[in-house]
């Protein structure tokens, strides 16, 4: 069993957990993920590794309570244990040789952008970290991101944190100001990664995107994370989750991602109903 050593609420529906998993922590790298089950008969879900501590033998995960399983996970407390916690899975991000990078995170994607920026920063790379959120109330990891980069730019859709802008606006401004990036790494909503890739395309800047959001099974067997990259079929969980953003068919992936909305909604409603029944008792 994998004990929850720490639990922290980051905003209204986003939580952070530190899990005791020494075998996973021993080999974890930025970009990789784990598969967990809350209970023996529970659903298997993939979550990207937000941070790892080899000495302490811990893995940090950050998740939003949006589905039945993440809601059940969010109900656990420090001292509770997860039934399964398998990893590290997926291909680690290829960061060697990069000297100047822009890392772009959107919303919860900042939890994945953060370890990328941190690793690059520790390697001596100059890192401009651009983080976008809907509003000030849902900003996460601000202090951690500030410590993991050279320059931090936080923007919000509504301007409640100072500047109202899209991450693509900030990125274009930085490029036009003369910053010569070896690569841009974008992690967040599919539509954000698409437009980051379109922003960098005219400049010919290598752009890496993380397709972790479409993963389901985590082993390549279910086909749920199938996507088209440069005209070829790839699987996010075994071939990625990092891919060349200029080659990804984002429109096809977004259509696939919307296929099971009705089933996801029904699962959440059923979970909430069960919680209400327990409260009544």
N, C-alpha and C positions, 0 to 999 in steps of 0.2 A: 504493500500500500504506500501511497505517496502523500506525505503529510503536508498540509497547508501551514507554513510557518508564519506567514504574514498576509494580511488582507487589508487593502486600502481602497477607499472610494475616491475616484478621481473627478467624477462629475455625476450628474443625476443617474445615468445608467451605464457608466463605465467603471470597471473595477480592475484593480491590480492584485495579483496573487504571487507570492514567492513559494515555490514548491520544492520540497526536498527530493532531489532526483540526481544523485551523484554520478550515476552512469551516463546520464544524458549530458550533464554539465561538463563532464570530462572532455567531450569531443564537440560540443556545440560551437557554431560559428554564426555570424550575422547572415541573415537570409534564410536560415533553416527553420523548420517547424517541428512541432510535436503532434501526436494524436492522443487524445485523452477520452476516457469514459468516466462519467461521474459515478455510475453504479454498474453492477455486473450486467444488467439487462438494458443499459442505457445506450444512446446513440454515440457513435464514434465521431468526433469532430476534430479538425485540424486547427491549431492556433500557432501563429508565428512566435518564435522565441524573441521576447523583448530585451532580455538581458540574461547573462549567466555569470556565475561565480564558481570557478573551478575549485577554489580552496574550501569554500563553504558547502559545495556540492548542491547548489541551488539553481533553479531556472525560474525566471520571472515571466509571467504571461499577463497580458492586458486584453480585456474583452468587453464588448458591449452586450448588455442583456437584451437581445433582439429576437431570439428564438427560444424554443422550449428547453433545449439543453443548456444554453448560456444562462437562462433564467434559473435553472436548477443549480448550475455551478455557482451563481451569485448568491444562492441561499446558504451555501456552506460557510463555515467560520474557521478561524484559526484553530488548529488542533484536529479538525476533520481531515479525512484522507480521500484521495481520488482512487478509484478502482484500478485504472490503467493510465499510464503516462509514458508513451513510447517515442523515442527519438534519439538523436536528432535525425530528421528526415529532410529530403530535398538537397539540392546542390547549394553549397555555400556561395555567397556573393564573391565574385572575382574582383578584388580591390587592389591587388598588387600593381605597383608601378604608377598609380595615379598621384598627381602632385597638386592639382587644383580641381575641386569638384563642387557642383551645386547639388545639394540634396533637397528634394521637394516633397513635403508631406502634406496630406490632406486629411483633416479629422482624425479618426482612429488610426489612419495610416502613419501618423506621426510616431505611434508606438513602435512601428517597424522601421521608419526612417531614422529614428534615434540611434539604435545600435549600429546602423550603417555609418552614420556620421561620427559616432563615438570611435569606432574602429579606425576609420580614416584619420581622424584627429590624432589618435594615439600613434598612428604610423607616420605622423609628421606632415600630413596632407593639409593644405589650406582648404577649409570647408565653409561654404556659404549655405546655411540652412534656412530654407523658406518653409514656414508652417502656416497653413490656412485652416480656419475654423469658421463655422456659421456665426458664432457670437462669442463674446468674452466668457460667458458662463460655462462653456464646454472646452475651454483650453486645458490641455493636459501637458505634463512634463516640461513646463516652461524652464524651470531651473536646471533640469537635467539636460535639456537641449542646449541651453546657453553654455553649459560647461563642455559640451561635446562638439563645438564648432568654433570657427574664427569669427563669423558674423551671423547673428540670428535676426531673421526678419519674420515677424508674426503679423498676419493680416486677418481680418474677419469680413464676412459677407456684409454685415450690417454696420461696420465701423465702430463697434462698441469697445474695441481695444485700442483705439487710436486711428488706425488707417483702414479705410474701406477699399478693398482691392481683391483681385484674384491672384493666386500664386503665379499664374502665367504672366501677369502684368509685371510683377516684381522680377521674375526671371528675365523677361525681355529687357527690362531696364538695366539689369546687371550686365547682360551680354552687350547691349548697345553702349554701355559705359566703358567697354574695353576689356572686361574680364574674359580671359581665354581659358575656358574649362576643358579639361581632358575628358570629362564625362558629366552628364546630368543623370541623377538617380531619382526617379519619381515613384512614390508609393502612396496610394490612396484610392478614392473612388475611380471606377473605370473611366468615366467621362473626364475627370481631371487628368489622368495619365494620358489619355488620347490627346488632349489639347496641349499638354506639356510637350509631347512628342511632336505635335504640329508646330509648336513654337520654336523648337530647336532644329527642325528639319532644314529650313532655309540656310542655317548657319553651318550645317554639316557636323553638328556636335553629337558625339556618341551618346545615346540616351537609353538607359536601362530602366525597365519597369518591372514591378513585382506583381505577378498574377495570382497571388495567394488567395484572393477573395473568391475565386471560382473553384477552389479545391473542395472535395467532399471526402472521398475514401482515403486519399493519401498514399495509395500504393500503385496507382495507374490501372487498377482492375475495373473500376466502375465506369470510367469514361466521362464522368461528370465534369472534369476539368479540361476536356478536349478543347483545343483552340488552334487557329491557323496562324502560323508564323512564316512569312515569306513564301506563302503558297503551300507549305507543308504542315501536316497535322502533328501537333505536339501535345504533351500532357503536362500541365503546370506542376503536378506533384513530383514527377520523376525526371522530367527534362528541365524543370525550372526550380523555384518559381520565377527566377529572373530571365527576362528576354529583351531582345532589341526592340525598343518601342517603335522604331520606324518600320518594323516588319510585321507587327502584331495587327491582326484584324479585330480591332476593338468593337466595331459595330456587330460583328457576328457573336463575339463573346458577350456583349450586353444583351443581345436577344436571347441567348441561351440562359443567361443569368436571371431573366424574368420569367422563365418557363414554370417555375414551381412556387410562385408567389402565393397562390391559393392554398396549396398544401402547407406552406410555412405558416400562413395566417391561422389555419385550422389547428395546427400543432400548438401554437402559442395560446390560442383561446382555450384549448383543452387543458394545458398546463396551468393557466390562470384559474380555471374552474376548479381544478384539483386543490390548488392552494387555498381557495376560498372555503372549500369543504373542510380542509384541515383546521382552518381558523375557527370555523363554526363549532367544531368539536371541542 
